[in-house]
Amino acid sequence: VEDQNSELIGSVNRMLAAVLDDARVHPVLPSSAPEELAARLELGLGREGRSLSQVVDDLVTLAANTPRTSSRHFFNQLFGGRETAAVVAETLSAVLNNSMYTYKAAGCQILLERELLRHMAQLVKMPDAEGSLQAGGSLSNLLGLLLARNRAFPQWREKGPAGQRPVLYTSSESHYSVPKAAGILGIGRENVRRIVVDERGRMRPEELQRQILADERSGRTPFFVNATAGTTVRGAFDPLDELARITGPRGLWLHVDGAFGASVSLSPHRKRLLRGVENADSLAWDPHKMMGVPLPCSVLLTRERGLLRASLSEKADYLFQENDEAVNPGDRNLHCGRRNDALKLWAAWRYFGDSGWERRIERQFALASYAARRIREIEELRLVEEPPCITVCFEVLGKSSEQVCRLLAEQGLAKIGYGKVHGRKVIRLVTVNPGLREEDLETLLSQILAVAAGLG
Ligand SMILES: Cc1ncc(COP(=O)(O)O)c(C=O)c1O
């Protein structure tokens, strides 16, 4: 055991030192064609094994060829940067290797997960909420929809669908995980109504109301509204309080997809964006986005207790043997064996405290408004709108956003993506990494102008 332990410590140290140093010297990985990369890396698996030291060398080589999402040139997704306390704790999770279904198997890890969920629920004013962790916002949205389906159609879980004509609503700019979940859960993707948005990308409540009435008149059963708090491209927040006034009296389930934006609840200045969230039946919240903990880390909160168990509980004599169900979350979770996604978030929370999170969120917003201001000042650029959150959408006048983004990646300058707003492809800059400096944004904007100038 002694030998194994020192091998582990030695290998991890050697690997981290090499990987972090390389990422510092080469902060952006130029893109290469997939098959060329596969041939160069020799990824094949064979009959004979290799020494641990050779495997560590392999890992260092792989890391050198992996996109650096924590660099200050990565703006491509809704995550980026690196939080040390969270990464240290994530490493410990791998070493401890507990499965988060029972207190017997995971001990105090279950208790800190419970504390985490309690604290998060208080922040969104759902004091009695229950919660669970999933591997991503797509699964949290799926779970919200599952709970709603089983409340609206109580026989469905046991007997399957029985001639119902369920219909659900989500905005035209919401995430694709919503229709995907409708397909998985047997509701049918065609029964998802895409409600039009206003000029700022927010679901229009009067359109929602009109569509619900039309569906009721044609004999369908509306049961679920997905409101997005922070849409993927524009960062728009649907008007939760107005939507709750429509769903509440009708007994429709209101789910808030806050995978991206629920973290604004950590900032007293920004949480008004979530006004009305306390009326939601369920809320999806991804700490792996704005809170910067390593992927995956996603939470679903349900305002009412007992719903998770009602939809997910199964008997398993070999597993749920001891302790009461309150400390055996496996009984109310999509997963059976489940990785410990709580520890990294808990450790980061211990490090930051609520006040540190607030500063982190404020920094992300400040970077977004800095970028927006600079884009407005530069003649060749057009800002789509004042960013409601931390995605800044813009374009280079007369140039293809798609080509600009591709060239930046090909030349190893930066990774940044594009999305569609009002039918046009625009560059989406995400200031999710609070370690960015204003000069990094200046560098990016000059690089964008330079590659655009080379385009016809
Ligand atoms: C609004 C929204 N909901 C859900 C998701 C899905 O989250 P995940 O990638 O964790 O599955 C995303 C991802 O970007 C998102 O932007």
The ligand as an ORCA input file, in Angstrom:
! r2SCAN-3c Opt
* xyz 0 1
  C     -30.047     27.030    -20.997
  C     -29.369     25.701    -20.966
  N     -30.028     24.652    -20.481
  C     -29.474     23.418    -20.422
  C     -28.197     23.218    -20.875
  C     -27.611     21.837    -20.831
  O     -26.656     21.757    -19.851
  P     -25.557     20.588    -19.871
  O     -24.613     20.927    -20.954
  O     -24.972     20.637    -18.510
  O     -26.301     19.314    -20.134
  C     -27.467     24.287    -21.397
  C     -26.098     24.091    -21.908
  O     -25.470     24.956    -22.406
  C     -28.071     25.558    -21.446
  O     -27.434     26.628    -21.966
*
